[in-house]
Amino acid sequence: MPHTAISMYLAKHKHEGEAASWAGNSPNVIHRHYKGLVKEADANEYWNILPATVKSAIEKLPAQAAA
């Protein structure tokens, strides 16, 4: 599961450094093992997998200015 999540994260966000930080790896590891394995459309679909009861309960919080 970690390999899938990292591949999907990279495909969605397209930033090796951010994906590396999120996954606890180096950008080189992300580039060698995860880049180009997943299409962006598949990643978007993956990150939207939720139980039906949760989908209706998700609310966006208002943006706050940085302090």
HTML snippet that shows the backbone in 3Dmol.js (N, CA, C, O; Angstrom):
<script src="https://3Dmol.org/build/3Dmol-min.js"></script>
<div id="view" style="width:600px;height:400px;position:relative"></div>
<script>
const pdb = `
ATOM      1  N   MET A   1       0.804  -1.197   0.000  1.00  0.00           N
ATOM      2  CA  MET A   1       0.000   0.000   0.000  1.00  0.00           C
ATOM      3  C   MET A   1       0.848   1.263   0.000  1.00  0.00           C
ATOM      4  O   MET A   1       0.461   2.228  -0.658  1.00  0.00           O
ATOM      5  N   PRO A   2       1.972   1.319   0.691  1.00  0.00           N
ATOM      6  CA  PRO A   2       2.760   2.553   0.639  1.00  0.00           C
ATOM      7  C   PRO A   2       3.221   2.885  -0.780  1.00  0.00           C
ATOM      8  O   PRO A   2       3.236   4.056  -1.158  1.00  0.00           O
ATOM      9  N   HIS A   3       3.596   1.884  -1.565  1.00  0.00           N
ATOM     10  CA  HIS A   3       4.045   2.147  -2.929  1.00  0.00           C
ATOM     11  C   HIS A   3       2.923   2.751  -3.763  1.00  0.00           C
ATOM     12  O   HIS A   3       3.158   3.670  -4.548  1.00  0.00           O
ATOM     13  N   THR A   4       1.721   2.248  -3.599  1.00  0.00           N
ATOM     14  CA  THR A   4       0.578   2.788  -4.328  1.00  0.00           C
ATOM     15  C   THR A   4       0.314   4.224  -3.915  1.00  0.00           C
ATOM     16  O   THR A   4       0.128   5.093  -4.767  1.00  0.00           O
ATOM     17  N   ALA A   5       0.296   4.480  -2.628  1.00  0.00           N
ATOM     18  CA  ALA A   5       0.016   5.831  -2.133  1.00  0.00           C
ATOM     19  C   ALA A   5       1.059   6.824  -2.623  1.00  0.00           C
ATOM     20  O   ALA A   5       0.709   7.933  -3.025  1.00  0.00           O
ATOM     21  N   ILE A   6       2.331   6.448  -2.595  1.00  0.00           N
ATOM     22  CA  ILE A   6       3.385   7.360  -3.044  1.00  0.00           C
ATOM     23  C   ILE A   6       3.274   7.611  -4.543  1.00  0.00           C
ATOM     24  O   ILE A   6       3.410   8.750  -4.991  1.00  0.00           O
ATOM     25  N   SER A   7       3.030   6.568  -5.316  1.00  0.00           N
ATOM     26  CA  SER A   7       2.861   6.735  -6.763  1.00  0.00           C
ATOM     27  C   SER A   7       1.680   7.645  -7.074  1.00  0.00           C
ATOM     28  O   SER A   7       1.766   8.512  -7.944  1.00  0.00           O
ATOM     29  N   MET A   8       0.593   7.447  -6.368  1.00  0.00           N
ATOM     30  CA  MET A   8      -0.604   8.254  -6.594  1.00  0.00           C
ATOM     31  C   MET A   8      -0.390   9.702  -6.148  1.00  0.00           C
ATOM     32  O   MET A   8      -0.863  10.630  -6.805  1.00  0.00           O
ATOM     33  N   TYR A   9       0.317   9.895  -5.044  1.00  0.00           N
ATOM     34  CA  TYR A   9       0.600  11.242  -4.550  1.00  0.00           C
ATOM     35  C   TYR A   9       1.454  11.997  -5.566  1.00  0.00           C
ATOM     36  O   TYR A   9       1.169  13.153  -5.879  1.00  0.00           O
ATOM     37  N   LEU A  10       2.481  11.359  -6.073  1.00  0.00           N
ATOM     38  CA  LEU A  10       3.364  11.991  -7.052  1.00  0.00           C
ATOM     39  C   LEU A  10       2.615  12.322  -8.335  1.00  0.00           C
ATOM     40  O   LEU A  10       2.800  13.401  -8.897  1.00  0.00           O
ATOM     41  N   ALA A  11       1.774  11.409  -8.804  1.00  0.00           N
ATOM     42  CA  ALA A  11       1.023  11.658 -10.027  1.00  0.00           C
ATOM     43  C   ALA A  11       0.055  12.828  -9.866  1.00  0.00           C
ATOM     44  O   ALA A  11      -0.161  13.587 -10.811  1.00  0.00           O
ATOM     45  N   LYS A  12      -0.519  12.976  -8.698  1.00  0.00           N
ATOM     46  CA  LYS A  12      -1.476  14.064  -8.464  1.00  0.00           C
ATOM     47  C   LYS A  12      -0.772  15.407  -8.270  1.00  0.00           C
ATOM     48  O   LYS A  12      -1.195  16.412  -8.841  1.00  0.00           O
ATOM     49  N   HIS A  13       0.293  15.435  -7.475  1.00  0.00           N
ATOM     50  CA  HIS A  13       0.926  16.703  -7.110  1.00  0.00           C
ATOM     51  C   HIS A  13       2.102  17.100  -7.993  1.00  0.00           C
ATOM     52  O   HIS A  13       2.475  18.273  -8.030  1.00  0.00           O
ATOM     53  N   LYS A  14       2.687  16.153  -8.698  1.00  0.00           N
ATOM     54  CA  LYS A  14       3.764  16.399  -9.653  1.00  0.00           C
ATOM     55  C   LYS A  14       4.957  17.162  -9.066  1.00  0.00           C
ATOM     56  O   LYS A  14       5.538  18.020  -9.730  1.00  0.00           O
ATOM     57  N   HIS A  15       5.311  16.849  -7.839  1.00  0.00           N
ATOM     58  CA  HIS A  15       6.454  17.509  -7.198  1.00  0.00           C
ATOM     59  C   HIS A  15       7.231  16.463  -6.408  1.00  0.00           C
ATOM     60  O   HIS A  15       6.795  16.012  -5.348  1.00  0.00           O
ATOM     61  N   GLU A  16       8.386  16.087  -6.942  1.00  0.00           N
ATOM     62  CA  GLU A  16       9.175  15.011  -6.320  1.00  0.00           C
ATOM     63  C   GLU A  16       9.618  15.361  -4.902  1.00  0.00           C
ATOM     64  O   GLU A  16       9.606  14.501  -4.021  1.00  0.00           O
ATOM     65  N   GLY A  17      10.008  16.610  -4.675  1.00  0.00           N
ATOM     66  CA  GLY A  17      10.456  17.011  -3.346  1.00  0.00           C
ATOM     67  C   GLY A  17       9.339  16.941  -2.324  1.00  0.00           C
ATOM     68  O   GLY A  17       9.541  16.476  -1.202  1.00  0.00           O
ATOM     69  N   GLU A  18       8.160  17.405  -2.714  1.00  0.00           N
ATOM     70  CA  GLU A  18       7.001  17.355  -1.815  1.00  0.00           C
ATOM     71  C   GLU A  18       6.599  15.910  -1.539  1.00  0.00           C
ATOM     72  O   GLU A  18       6.296  15.546  -0.402  1.00  0.00           O
ATOM     73  N   ALA A  19       6.600  15.095  -2.584  1.00  0.00           N
ATOM     74  CA  ALA A  19       6.259  13.679  -2.414  1.00  0.00           C
ATOM     75  C   ALA A  19       7.285  12.987  -1.512  1.00  0.00           C
ATOM     76  O   ALA A  19       6.926  12.146  -0.687  1.00  0.00           O
ATOM     77  N   ALA A  20       8.549  13.341  -1.673  1.00  0.00           N
ATOM     78  CA  ALA A  20       9.598  12.746  -0.847  1.00  0.00           C
ATOM     79  C   ALA A  20       9.404  13.107   0.616  1.00  0.00           C
ATOM     80  O   ALA A  20       9.522  12.250   1.491  1.00  0.00           O
ATOM     81  N   SER A  21       9.108  14.361   0.879  1.00  0.00           N
ATOM     82  CA  SER A  21       8.879  14.797   2.257  1.00  0.00           C
ATOM     83  C   SER A  21       7.665  14.094   2.849  1.00  0.00           C
ATOM     84  O   SER A  21       7.708  13.636   3.990  1.00  0.00           O
ATOM     85  N   TRP A  22       6.590  14.006   2.083  1.00  0.00           N
ATOM     86  CA  TRP A  22       5.347  13.371   2.516  1.00  0.00           C
ATOM     87  C   TRP A  22       5.581  11.884   2.828  1.00  0.00           C
ATOM     88  O   TRP A  22       5.029  11.347   3.789  1.00  0.00           O
ATOM     89  N   ALA A  23       6.410  11.229   1.999  1.00  0.00           N
ATOM     90  CA  ALA A  23       6.613   9.786   2.124  1.00  0.00           C
ATOM     91  C   ALA A  23       7.803   9.413   3.011  1.00  0.00           C
ATOM     92  O   ALA A  23       7.986   8.239   3.332  1.00  0.00           O
ATOM     93  N   GLY A  24       8.602  10.384   3.404  1.00  0.00           N
ATOM     94  CA  GLY A  24       9.777  10.083   4.213  1.00  0.00           C
ATOM     95  C   GLY A  24      10.912   9.480   3.403  1.00  0.00           C
ATOM     96  O   GLY A  24      11.685   8.670   3.915  1.00  0.00           O
ATOM     97  N   ASN A  25      11.013   9.874   2.138  1.00  0.00           N
ATOM     98  CA  ASN A  25      12.073   9.402   1.250  1.00  0.00           C
ATOM     99  C   ASN A  25      12.843  10.595   0.707  1.00  0.00           C
ATOM    100  O   ASN A  25      12.544  11.743   1.035  1.00  0.00           O
ATOM    101  N   SER A  26      13.829  10.315  -0.118  1.00  0.00           N
ATOM    102  CA  SER A  26      14.556  11.378  -0.804  1.00  0.00           C
ATOM    103  C   SER A  26      13.947  11.588  -2.185  1.00  0.00           C
ATOM    104  O   SER A  26      13.316  10.679  -2.723  1.00  0.00           O
ATOM    105  N   PRO A  27      14.126  12.779  -2.771  1.00  0.00           N
ATOM    106  CA  PRO A  27      13.635  13.002  -4.136  1.00  0.00           C
ATOM    107  C   PRO A  27      14.207  11.995  -5.138  1.00  0.00           C
ATOM    108  O   PRO A  27      13.522  11.614  -6.087  1.00  0.00           O
ATOM    109  N   ASN A  28      15.464  11.558  -4.935  1.00  0.00           N
ATOM    110  CA  ASN A  28      16.060  10.570  -5.838  1.00  0.00           C
ATOM    111  C   ASN A  28      15.312   9.241  -5.787  1.00  0.00           C
ATOM    112  O   ASN A  28      15.080   8.620  -6.825  1.00  0.00           O
ATOM    113  N   VAL A  29      14.937   8.806  -4.599  1.00  0.00           N
ATOM    114  CA  VAL A  29      14.184   7.556  -4.455  1.00  0.00           C
ATOM    115  C   VAL A  29      12.828   7.692  -5.129  1.00  0.00           C
ATOM    116  O   VAL A  29      12.386   6.784  -5.833  1.00  0.00           O
ATOM    117  N   ILE A  30      12.176   8.811  -4.918  1.00  0.00           N
ATOM    118  CA  ILE A  30      10.873   9.045  -5.553  1.00  0.00           C
ATOM    119  C   ILE A  30      11.020   8.993  -7.064  1.00  0.00           C
ATOM    120  O   ILE A  30      10.225   8.340  -7.740  1.00  0.00           O
ATOM    121  N   HIS A  31      12.019   9.667  -7.599  1.00  0.00           N
ATOM    122  CA  HIS A  31      12.238   9.691  -9.052  1.00  0.00           C
ATOM    123  C   HIS A  31      12.506   8.290  -9.608  1.00  0.00           C
ATOM    124  O   HIS A  31      11.943   7.908 -10.633  1.00  0.00           O
ATOM    125  N   ARG A  32      13.357   7.537  -8.935  1.00  0.00           N
ATOM    126  CA  ARG A  32      13.730   6.204  -9.437  1.00  0.00           C
ATOM    127  C   ARG A  32      12.615   5.184  -9.338  1.00  0.00           C
ATOM    128  O   ARG A  32      12.464   4.346 -10.227  1.00  0.00           O
ATOM    129  N   HIS A  33      11.819   5.240  -8.256  1.00  0.00           N
ATOM    130  CA  HIS A  33      10.887   4.152  -7.998  1.00  0.00           C
ATOM    131  C   HIS A  33       9.415   4.467  -8.281  1.00  0.00           C
ATOM    132  O   HIS A  33       8.608   3.547  -8.416  1.00  0.00           O
ATOM    133  N   TYR A  34       9.055   5.738  -8.373  1.00  0.00           N
ATOM    134  CA  TYR A  34       7.633   6.069  -8.437  1.00  0.00           C
ATOM    135  C   TYR A  34       7.219   6.946  -9.620  1.00  0.00           C
ATOM    136  O   TYR A  34       6.036   6.989  -9.960  1.00  0.00           O
ATOM    137  N   LYS A  35       8.151   7.638 -10.246  1.00  0.00           N
ATOM    138  CA  LYS A  35       7.798   8.586 -11.303  1.00  0.00           C
ATOM    139  C   LYS A  35       7.309   7.865 -12.562  1.00  0.00           C
ATOM    140  O   LYS A  35       7.906   6.885 -13.008  1.00  0.00           O
ATOM    141  N   GLY A  36       6.214   8.371 -13.119  1.00  0.00           N
ATOM    142  CA  GLY A  36       5.709   7.872 -14.385  1.00  0.00           C
ATOM    143  C   GLY A  36       4.942   6.566 -14.317  1.00  0.00           C
ATOM    144  O   GLY A  36       4.649   5.982 -15.361  1.00  0.00           O
ATOM    145  N   LEU A  37       4.608   6.091 -13.138  1.00  0.00           N
ATOM    146  CA  LEU A  37       3.905   4.813 -13.021  1.00  0.00           C
ATOM    147  C   LEU A  37       2.390   4.959 -13.089  1.00  0.00           C
ATOM    148  O   LEU A  37       1.685   3.998 -13.394  1.00  0.00           O
ATOM    149  N   VAL A  38       1.890   6.157 -12.806  1.00  0.00           N
ATOM    150  CA  VAL A  38       0.445   6.376 -12.691  1.00  0.00           C
ATOM    151  C   VAL A  38       0.055   7.618 -13.479  1.00  0.00           C
ATOM    152  O   VAL A  38       0.773   8.618 -13.476  1.00  0.00           O
ATOM    153  N   LYS A  39      -1.085   7.546 -14.150  1.00  0.00           N
ATOM    154  CA  LYS A  39      -1.622   8.711 -14.863  1.00  0.00           C
ATOM    155  C   LYS A  39      -2.334   9.630 -13.874  1.00  0.00           C
ATOM    156  O   LYS A  39      -2.881   9.175 -12.870  1.00  0.00           O
ATOM    157  N   GLU A  40      -2.318  10.927 -14.171  1.00  0.00           N
ATOM    158  CA  GLU A  40      -2.947  11.902 -13.280  1.00  0.00           C
ATOM    159  C   GLU A  40      -4.429  11.601 -13.068  1.00  0.00           C
ATOM    160  O   GLU A  40      -4.923  11.724 -11.947  1.00  0.00           O
ATOM    161  N   ALA A  41      -5.137  11.215 -14.105  1.00  0.00           N
ATOM    162  CA  ALA A  41      -6.566  10.903 -13.979  1.00  0.00           C
ATOM    163  C   ALA A  41      -6.792   9.741 -13.006  1.00  0.00           C
ATOM    164  O   ALA A  41      -7.740   9.762 -12.221  1.00  0.00           O
ATOM    165  N   ASP A  42      -5.931   8.742 -13.059  1.00  0.00           N
ATOM    166  CA  ASP A  42      -6.055   7.608 -12.135  1.00  0.00           C
ATOM    167  C   ASP A  42      -5.762   8.041 -10.699  1.00  0.00           C
ATOM    168  O   ASP A  42      -6.408   7.572  -9.762  1.00  0.00           O
ATOM    169  N   ALA A  43      -4.796   8.930 -10.529  1.00  0.00           N
ATOM    170  CA  ALA A  43      -4.473   9.430  -9.189  1.00  0.00           C
ATOM    171  C   ALA A  43      -5.639  10.227  -8.617  1.00  0.00           C
ATOM    172  O   ALA A  43      -5.973  10.081  -7.441  1.00  0.00           O
ATOM    173  N   ASN A  44      -6.255  11.062  -9.435  1.00  0.00           N
ATOM    174  CA  ASN A  44      -7.410  11.833  -8.957  1.00  0.00           C
ATOM    175  C   ASN A  44      -8.547  10.920  -8.534  1.00  0.00           C
ATOM    176  O   ASN A  44      -9.198  11.152  -7.515  1.00  0.00           O
ATOM    177  N   GLU A  45      -8.777   9.891  -9.316  1.00  0.00           N
ATOM    178  CA  GLU A  45      -9.816   8.924  -8.969  1.00  0.00           C
ATOM    179  C   GLU A  45      -9.472   8.194  -7.665  1.00  0.00           C
ATOM    180  O   GLU A  45     -10.343   7.977  -6.822  1.00  0.00           O
ATOM    181  N   TYR A  46      -8.215   7.821  -7.505  1.00  0.00           N
ATOM    182  CA  TYR A  46      -7.753   7.114  -6.304  1.00  0.00           C
ATOM    183  C   TYR A  46      -7.999   7.954  -5.054  1.00  0.00           C
ATOM    184  O   TYR A  46      -8.516   7.442  -4.061  1.00  0.00           O
ATOM    185  N   TRP A  47      -7.635   9.237  -5.089  1.00  0.00           N
ATOM    186  CA  TRP A  47      -7.763  10.096  -3.911  1.00  0.00           C
ATOM    187  C   TRP A  47      -9.209  10.476  -3.616  1.00  0.00           C
ATOM    188  O   TRP A  47      -9.483  11.083  -2.580  1.00  0.00           O
ATOM    189  N   ASN A  48     -10.137  10.134  -4.501  1.00  0.00           N
ATOM    190  CA  ASN A  48     -11.553  10.399  -4.253  1.00  0.00           C
ATOM    191  C   ASN A  48     -12.322   9.152  -3.840  1.00  0.00           C
ATOM    192  O   ASN A  48     -13.552   9.180  -3.803  1.00  0.00           O
ATOM    193  N   ILE A  49     -11.639   8.072  -3.534  1.00  0.00           N
ATOM    194  CA  ILE A  49     -12.298   6.855  -3.054  1.00  0.00           C
ATOM    195  C   ILE A  49     -12.685   7.071  -1.594  1.00  0.00           C
ATOM    196  O   ILE A  49     -11.825   7.167  -0.718  1.00  0.00           O
ATOM    197  N   LEU A  50     -13.975   7.145  -1.349  1.00  0.00           N
ATOM    198  CA  LEU A  50     -14.507   7.344  -0.003  1.00  0.00           C
ATOM    199  C   LEU A  50     -15.798   6.547   0.139  1.00  0.00           C
ATOM    200  O   LEU A  50     -16.487   6.314  -0.853  1.00  0.00           O
ATOM    201  N   PRO A  51     -16.129   6.136   1.324  1.00  0.00           N
ATOM    202  CA  PRO A  51     -17.424   5.496   1.523  1.00  0.00           C
ATOM    203  C   PRO A  51     -18.549   6.481   1.206  1.00  0.00           C
ATOM    204  O   PRO A  51     -18.385   7.685   1.407  1.00  0.00           O
ATOM    205  N   ALA A  52     -19.664   6.000   0.726  1.00  0.00           N
ATOM    206  CA  ALA A  52     -20.787   6.872   0.348  1.00  0.00           C
ATOM    207  C   ALA A  52     -21.249   7.734   1.519  1.00  0.00           C
ATOM    208  O   ALA A  52     -21.663   8.875   1.314  1.00  0.00           O
ATOM    209  N   THR A  53     -21.187   7.220   2.717  1.00  0.00           N
ATOM    210  CA  THR A  53     -21.658   7.991   3.878  1.00  0.00           C
ATOM    211  C   THR A  53     -20.727   9.141   4.212  1.00  0.00           C
ATOM    212  O   THR A  53     -21.147  10.106   4.851  1.00  0.00           O
ATOM    213  N   VAL A  54     -19.472   9.059   3.795  1.00  0.00           N
ATOM    214  CA  VAL A  54     -18.516  10.120   4.091  1.00  0.00           C
ATOM    215  C   VAL A  54     -18.584  11.225   3.054  1.00  0.00           C
ATOM    216  O   VAL A  54     -18.413  12.394   3.398  1.00  0.00           O
ATOM    217  N   LYS A  55     -18.828  10.889   1.794  1.00  0.00           N
ATOM    218  CA  LYS A  55     -18.823  11.877   0.727  1.00  0.00           C
ATOM    219  C   LYS A  55     -19.762  13.038   1.015  1.00  0.00           C
ATOM    220  O   LYS A  55     -19.416  14.189   0.746  1.00  0.00           O
ATOM    221  N   SER A  56     -20.923  12.763   1.547  1.00  0.00           N
ATOM    222  CA  SER A  56     -21.885  13.834   1.780  1.00  0.00           C
ATOM    223  C   SER A  56     -21.543  14.647   3.022  1.00  0.00           C
ATOM    224  O   SER A  56     -22.059  15.752   3.190  1.00  0.00           O
ATOM    225  N   ALA A  57     -20.695  14.132   3.885  1.00  0.00           N
ATOM    226  CA  ALA A  57     -20.383  14.829   5.129  1.00  0.00           C
ATOM    227  C   ALA A  57     -19.132  15.697   5.038  1.00  0.00           C
ATOM    228  O   ALA A  57     -18.830  16.421   5.987  1.00  0.00           O
ATOM    229  N   ILE A  58     -18.399  15.649   3.937  1.00  0.00           N
ATOM    230  CA  ILE A  58     -17.174  16.425   3.811  1.00  0.00           C
ATOM    231  C   ILE A  58     -17.505  17.881   3.541  1.00  0.00           C
ATOM    232  O   ILE A  58     -18.254  18.201   2.618  1.00  0.00           O
ATOM    233  N   GLU A  59     -16.946  18.747   4.347  1.00  0.00           N
ATOM    234  CA  GLU A  59     -17.159  20.178   4.172  1.00  0.00           C
ATOM    235  C   GLU A  59     -15.812  20.868   4.078  1.00  0.00           C
ATOM    236  O   GLU A  59     -14.862  20.485   4.760  1.00  0.00           O
ATOM    237  N   LYS A  60     -15.732  21.878   3.237  1.00  0.00           N
ATOM    238  CA  LYS A  60     -14.508  22.645   3.123  1.00  0.00           C
ATOM    239  C   LYS A  60     -14.465  23.702   4.202  1.00  0.00           C
ATOM    240  O   LYS A  60     -15.456  24.386   4.458  1.00  0.00           O
ATOM    241  N   LEU A  61     -13.317  23.830   4.830  1.00  0.00           N
ATOM    242  CA  LEU A  61     -13.137  24.856   5.840  1.00  0.00           C
ATOM    243  C   LEU A  61     -12.786  26.176   5.175  1.00  0.00           C
ATOM    244  O   LEU A  61     -12.120  26.179   4.140  1.00  0.00           O
ATOM    245  N   PRO A  62     -13.210  27.280   5.732  1.00  0.00           N
ATOM    246  CA  PRO A  62     -12.843  28.570   5.134  1.00  0.00           C
ATOM    247  C   PRO A  62     -11.348  28.790   5.237  1.00  0.00           C
ATOM    248  O   PRO A  62     -10.716  28.399   6.218  1.00  0.00           O
ATOM    249  N   ALA A  63     -10.787  29.420   4.216  1.00  0.00           N
ATOM    250  CA  ALA A  63      -9.353  29.703   4.210  1.00  0.00           C
ATOM    251  C   ALA A  63      -9.057  30.768   5.265  1.00  0.00           C
ATOM    252  O   ALA A  63      -9.830  31.706   5.462  1.00  0.00           O
ATOM    253  N   GLN A  64      -7.927  30.598   5.930  1.00  0.00           N
ATOM    254  CA  GLN A  64      -7.522  31.583   6.927  1.00  0.00           C
ATOM    255  C   GLN A  64      -6.208  32.206   6.499  1.00  0.00           C
ATOM    256  O   GLN A  64      -5.347  31.534   5.931  1.00  0.00           O
ATOM    257  N   ALA A  65      -6.060  33.475   6.772  1.00  0.00           N
ATOM    258  CA  ALA A  65      -4.814  34.167   6.475  1.00  0.00           C
ATOM    259  C   ALA A  65      -3.741  33.706   7.448  1.00  0.00           C
ATOM    260  O   ALA A  65      -4.026  33.418   8.610  1.00  0.00           O
ATOM    261  N   ALA A  66      -2.512  33.639   6.968  1.00  0.00           N
ATOM    262  CA  ALA A  66      -1.401  33.235   7.830  1.00  0.00           C
ATOM    263  C   ALA A  66      -1.181  34.286   8.908  1.00  0.00           C
ATOM    264  O   ALA A  66      -1.284  35.487   8.660  1.00  0.00           O
ATOM    265  N   ALA A  67      -0.881  33.814  10.092  1.00  0.00           N
ATOM    266  CA  ALA A  67      -0.682  34.744  11.224  1.00  0.00           C
ATOM    267  C   ALA A  67       0.674  35.356  11.196  1.00  0.00           C
ATOM    268  O   ALA A  67       1.008  36.157  12.069  1.00  0.00           O
TER     269      ALA A  67
END
`;
const viewer = $3Dmol.createViewer("view");
viewer.addModel(pdb, "pdb");
viewer.setStyle({}, {cartoon: {color: "spectrum"}});
viewer.zoomTo();
viewer.render();
</script>
